[in-house]
Amino acid sequence: MRTVIAGGHGQIALRLERLLAARGEEVAGVIRRPEQAGDLVAAGAEPVVLDLESASVEEVARRLAGADAAVFAAGAGPGSGVARKETVDRGACALFADAAEAAGVRRFLVISSMGADAQAPDGANPQFGAYLRAKGAADEDVRARSGLDWTVLRPGMLTDDQGTGLVRLAERTGRGAVSRDDVAAVLAALLAEPGTAGHTLELIGGAEPVLEAVRAAAGG
């Protein structure tokens, strides 16, 4: 199996790349800066240098050709302004989805955020409100596509704690935290479980082993 990850140098993406490489799968990560390539190689991934804010659908589709799955893990980051929430968190996700459809890659996973909503209010923090709106709009766009077997994953507050392998995964979990290790483990399991296609799932730390949680989410 070959998976291409947009935002391949992100903290969750690097963890996912290690997991997929460890189980003998091919994995490539799309990165914007060439100097990040060494970290991907160390994780067992093929670096693909491409700027999703300026690339065309055709350019991205060429990088996706032959892949079995695509994962959108890119984000503008907490230090970015409101404009880049639109160009990266929303726009780049739509571009990556367009390219996946053009390349015939049906399996498509999105790392979103708990509370993502295209109608989210500005709230006390305009940048965070813009982030939730951009993520919500991106989710809506992906979920409307019949050409993709999509799964949208919405983790709670992310931590750098060591993963426990125990989670709560459901359409509604309530607020909570989850380690980046466990998010990556759930993504790896989702890639291997086609029955989760068409689901939007929230994720927090919990008491259920990852594989069991993913099987339950698939209705198994």
C-alpha positions in Angstrom: 0.0 0.0 0.0 1.2 3.5 -0.8 0.0 6.5 1.1 0.8 10.2 0.3 0.5 12.7 3.2 0.1 16.4 2.7 1.9 18.3 5.4 4.4 15.5 5.7 6.6 17.3 8.2 3.9 17.9 10.7 4.2 16.3 14.2 1.3 13.9 13.6 2.4 13.2 10.0 6.0 12.2 11.0 4.6 9.8 13.6 2.2 8.3 11.0 5.0 8.0 8.5 7.1 6.0 11.0 4.1 3.7 11.7 3.4 3.0 8.0 7.0 2.5 7.2 7.4 0.1 10.1 4.6 -2.1 8.8 6.3 -2.3 5.4 4.2 0.1 3.5 5.3 2.9 1.1 4.7 6.4 2.3 5.5 9.8 0.8 5.2 13.2 2.5 4.5 16.4 0.7 6.6 19.2 2.2 7.1 22.9 1.3 10.7 23.3 2.4 13.5 21.1 0.9 15.5 21.3 4.2 12.7 19.2 5.8 13.5 16.2 3.6 16.0 14.6 5.9 13.5 14.2 8.7 11.1 12.4 6.3 13.8 10.1 5.1 14.7 9.3 8.8 11.0 8.5 9.3 11.0 6.1 6.4 9.1 8.3 4.0 9.8 9.6 0.5 9.9 13.5 0.6 8.0 15.3 -2.1 8.8 19.0 -2.3 5.7 20.9 -3.4 3.9 24.1 -2.2 0.2 23.3 -1.9 -0.5 27.1 -1.8 0.7 27.6 -5.4 0.7 24.2 -7.0 -1.9 23.2 -9.7 -4.3 20.3 -9.4 -2.3 18.6 -12.2 1.0 19.0 -10.4 -0.4 17.5 -7.2 -2.2 14.7 -9.1 1.1 13.6 -10.7 2.5 13.2 -7.2 -0.5 11.1 -6.2 -0.4 8.9 -9.2 -0.2 5.2 -8.1 -1.1 5.9 -4.5 -3.7 3.8 -2.6 -4.6 6.5 -0.1 -4.1 10.2 0.6 -4.0 11.9 4.0 -4.4 15.7 4.5 -2.4 16.6 7.5 -1.3 20.1 6.5 -2.0 23.2 8.4 -1.1 26.9 8.5 0.1 26.5 12.1 -0.7 28.5 15.3 1.6 31.4 14.3 -0.1 32.1 11.0 -2.6 34.8 10.2 -6.2 34.6 9.3 -5.5 34.6 5.5 -3.3 31.5 5.6 -6.1 29.6 7.5 -8.0 30.0 4.2 -5.2 29.2 1.8 -3.8 26.2 3.7 -6.4 24.8 6.1 -9.3 25.2 3.6 -7.8 25.9 0.1 -5.0 23.3 0.2 -7.3 20.6 1.5 -9.7 21.3 -1.5 -6.7 21.2 -3.9 -5.5 17.9 -2.4 -9.0 16.4 -2.7 -9.3 17.6 -6.3 -5.9 16.0 -7.1 -6.8 12.8 -5.4 -10.0 12.6 -7.5 -8.0 13.4 -10.7 -5.4 10.7 -9.8 -8.1 8.1 -9.0 -7.1 7.9 -5.3 -10.4 7.1 -3.5 -9.3 6.6 0.1 -8.9 10.1 1.6 -8.4 11.0 5.3 -8.5 14.5 6.8 -7.0 15.5 10.1 -9.5 18.2 11.2 -10.3 19.6 14.7 -12.9 19.1 17.3 -15.3 22.0 17.0 -14.6 22.6 13.3 -17.5 24.4 11.8 -17.8 26.6 8.7 -20.2 28.8 10.7 -18.1 28.9 13.9 -18.2 32.3 15.6 -15.2 34.5 15.9 -15.1 34.1 19.6 -12.5 35.6 21.8 -9.6 34.6 19.5 -10.2 35.7 15.9 -7.4 33.5 14.6 -8.8 30.4 16.3 -12.3 31.2 15.1 -10.9 31.6 11.5 -9.1 28.2 11.9 -12.3 26.4 13.0 -14.3 28.0 10.1 -11.6 27.0 7.6 -11.4 23.5 8.9 -15.2 23.2 8.9 -15.4 24.4 5.3 -12.7 22.0 4.3 -14.6 19.1 6.0 -17.8 20.1 4.2 -16.1 20.2 0.9 -14.6 16.7 1.3 -17.8 15.2 2.6 -19.7 16.3 -0.4 -17.4 14.4 -2.8 -18.8 11.1 -4.1 -15.4 10.4 -5.8 -13.7 9.9 -2.5 -14.0 7.3 0.3 -13.4 9.9 2.9 -13.0 9.8 6.7 -12.7 13.0 8.7 -10.9 12.7 12.0 -11.5 15.4 14.6 -9.1 15.1 17.6 -9.5 16.9 20.8 -6.7 19.0 22.4 -3.4 17.6 21.2 -0.6 16.7 23.6 2.9 15.4 23.3 2.4 12.8 26.0 3.5 9.3 25.2 0.7 7.4 23.6 -1.3 4.9 25.6 -3.0 3.1 22.7 -6.3 3.6 24.5 -8.8 6.1 23.0 -12.4 7.1 22.6 -13.5 7.3 19.0 -17.1 8.2 18.0 -19.2 10.6 16.2 -19.5 12.6 19.5 -17.0 12.0 22.3 -17.3 15.2 24.3 -14.3 17.4 25.0 -10.9 16.0 26.0 -7.3 15.6 25.2 -5.4 13.1 23.1 -1.7 12.5 22.4 -0.3 12.9 19.0 1.1 9.4 19.2 -2.5 8.1 19.6 -3.8 10.2 16.8 -1.2 8.8 14.4 -2.0 5.3 15.6 -5.7 5.8 14.9 -4.9 7.2 11.4 -2.8 4.2 10.6 -5.7 1.9 11.7 -8.3 4.0 9.7 -6.2 3.5 6.5 -6.5 -0.2 7.0 -10.3 -0.1 7.7 -12.3 0.8 4.7 -15.5 0.5 6.7 -14.9 3.9 8.3 -15.4 5.6 4.9 -18.1 8.2 5.1 -17.7 8.9 8.8 -16.7 12.0 10.7 -15.2 10.9 14.0 -14.1 12.7 17.1 -11.1 11.4 19.0 -9.9 11.8 22.6 -8.0 9.6 25.1 -10.1 6.8 26.5 -10.2 3.2 27.5 -10.6 1.3 24.3 -7.6 -0.1 22.3 -7.1 1.7 19.0 -7.8 -1.3 16.7 -11.0 -2.1 18.7 -12.1 1.5 18.6 -11.6 1.7 14.8 -13.4 -1.6 14.2 -16.4 -0.4 16.3 -16.5 2.9 14.4 -16.7 0.9 11.2 -19.7 -1.0 12.6 -17.7 -4.1 13.2 
